Amino acid sequence: MKARIAEMLQTFHGQSGPRPPEGPGAAGTAGSRRPQGQNPLQYEKLVREKDREIDRLRHQLANAEARLQELMGQDVLTQLPNRHIFKEHLTHSLKRALRLGYSLSLMLIDIDHLRDINLKYGHEVGDLVLVEVAKILRSSVREIDMPARWGGEELVAVLHETDADGASVVAERVRRRISVLEIREPKTGKAIKITASLAVASYPQHSGEPQGLLEAASEALIQAKEDGCNRVLIANR
């Protein structure tokens, strides 16, 4: 993977082939100098083709970097652990909770209307919202807990040695901090209202299985959205 990235970097910077001849007689070596024997239309076509090739290499490099981050267990945008790492952590943590007999909670966070924000203000603004909410989540839980990017507009966290009531207190703190988050429109500078819906499910109250906790929290999250968003709900099963 690293070799592939290095190869693409060299290609992107024009270092993959032999250096062109230098000197006053060298054709096409300086910036926009047109090679001898080519008319302007042919030269412009070559330039466009080169630009497309550079764009293609940039795209390949971005995909390779994203794949590398995924293999390392990190979400590229938020810098939080990714979904795969989180699922492994939840499984191991639940086994430990079962063995030692302490509570464990799962907290789901869904940023309200993020798709509408993307459509209205652009994905750069939507990405900024995700980054800032991730920062809030990370700073709102303890070092022993595990915040992560679940996917789309959803974040998640495992709260160790925490029952449903304790998890709802954490979730409410996160909800309040998100509700006062200051994100502004790029053109007008007007504040964009950001809210989130949160749900918690706990062991042993709701399930003793990772999938059971995820399903219980997801059902509560759906209900929170249906109830009007910007609220915290505890799973009811």
N, C-alpha and C positions, 0 to 999 in steps of 0.2 A: 504493500500500500504506500509506504513512504517513498519507495523508488518510483512508483507511478506519479506521485505528487511532484517529486523532484523533476521528473521528465517533463511534466506539463509546465512547471515553472520555467524550465529552461526554454521550452518551446515558446511560451508566452513572451519571454524577454528576448526572443530571437537568438538564442545561444545554442540551438540544437544542431545547426549545420555549420559548415566552414565559414569563416569570416570573409566578406567580400573584399576584393582588391581595393587598395587605397591609392590615393594619388590623384592628381588633377585629371588624368585621362580615364579614370574609372567611371563607368556609366552607371547612373542610378544609385550612387552610394550616399548622397547627401539628402536627407529629409525628403522633400517633395521633388527632387530632381528627376526628370523624366528620362528613362532609358533611351538611348539613341535608336532611331529606326521605328519608334512607336508613335502613333498619332494620339492626340489627347483623349479620344473616346476609348481606345484600347487601354491607355494608362489608367483612366478613371475606373474602368471595369476591373482591372487588376487591384486597384486600391480597395474597391468595394469587396472583392473576394477576400482580400487580406483582412479587412475589418470583420467580415463574417467568420473567418477562421479564428481570429482573436476572441470574438464573442463566444464561439463554440468551446474554445479552450478554457475560457473563464468559467463557463457553465460546468464543464467537466471538473475543473478544479474545485468549484463550490460543492458539487455533488460528492467528490472524493473527501473533502474536508468534513462534510456532514456525516458521511458514512463512517469516517474515522472517529468522530465524536460519538456516534451511536455505539460503535464497538467499545469505546472507552466508557460507555455508560452515562454519557452526559447529553442533555438536551442543548442543542446549539444556541437557541435563542435565549433561554432563561438561565442557562448555566446550572440548572438543577439536575439531579439524577433523572434519567429517562424512565419510561414506562416499564421497560424490561427489568432494569435494576430494582425499581420499586416493587414489582411483583415478587421478585426473589426475596427482597427484604421483608415484605409482609408475610410471606410463607414462613421464613425462618423465625421472625419475631413472634408469630402466633404460636408456633411450636414451643418456643421458650416460655411464653405466657401460660400455655397449657401445662407445661412441666413444672413451672415454679408457682403457678396459681395466682398470678396477678392480672389486673385488668389491662386491656389494650383497646384503643379506639382508632377508627379510620375516619378521616375528615375529607370530604369532597368539596371543591370550590369551583363554581361555574360563573365566569364573568358574564353578567347580564348584557344581552344585545351586542355582543362583540362583533358579530357578523354585520350588523347594521352600521357599526362604527367603521368597519373596514370598507363598506360600500360608500359611505358618506364622506369619510375623510382620507381614505387610502390605507393600504396595509401597513405602511410605515407607522402610522398612528396606532393601529391595532397592535402591532408588534411592541410599540412602546408601552401600551397599557399592560400587555402580558409581562413585560420585563419588570415594570414597577410593582405589579401585583405579586410577582414572584419574590421581589425584594421584601415586600411586606410579610409574605408568608414565612420566608426564611428567618426574618428577625422576630417573628411572633411565636416561634416554637423553640424548644430547648435543643441543646446540642445532641441529646440522646434521641431526639425525634428524627423522623425522615420526611422532609418535604420533597416533592417531585413534580415533574410535568407529566400529566396523564395523557394529554393530547388535545388538539383543538383549543377550545377556550377553558379547558378544565385543568386544575391543579389538584394535588392530593397530598395527604400527610398521614403518617403513622404516629400516633401519640402513645408513647409507652407509659405503663403504669398509670393509666388515665381511664376513668369510667365515662359513661355517656354524659353525665352532668358536668364533669370537669372538661370534657371535650367541647361541650356546647359553650362553655365560658370562653375557651380559646377561640372557637369559631366566631363568637359574637365580637370578640376583640378584633379579629381579622376583618370581619364585615364592616365594623365602624371605621377602621383605618382606611379601607378601600373607598368608603363613601365620601371621605374628605380628600381623596387623591386628586392632585391638580395636574390634569392633562389639558393642554390648550390646542385649539384649532391652529394649524400652521399658517393660514392666511389672515385670519382676523384676530387671533390671540384670545378668542372667547373660550371660557372654561367648558370642557366637555364633562358631563355628569357620568361618573363611573360608579356602578354598584355591582354586587355579586350575591349569589345565592349559595348557601352552604348547608351541608347535611353531615350528620355523624352517625356512625353505627359502632357498637362496641362488643367485645368479648368479655364476659360470657353472656351478656344480656341478649344479643341479637343473633349471634352465630359463633360457632367454633371452627369455621372453615373460611379460608381467604375469599373464595367465591361468594359464600354466603354473606360475608361482611360487605363486599362490593355491591352485591345485589340489594341488600338492605339500605345502604347509603344512597345508591342510585335511585331507588324508589322514593326515598325521602327527598332527594334533590329534585326529582320531577315534580313532586307535590309542592315543593317550595316555589318552583317556577310557575306552576299553575295558580298558586295563591297570590301571585303578584310580584315575585322576585324580591331581592334585597332583604332576605330574612334567613334565619337559621332554624333548621328542623332536625329533631332527633328521630331516627328510624322507629317505627311503631310496631315492629314484630320481634 
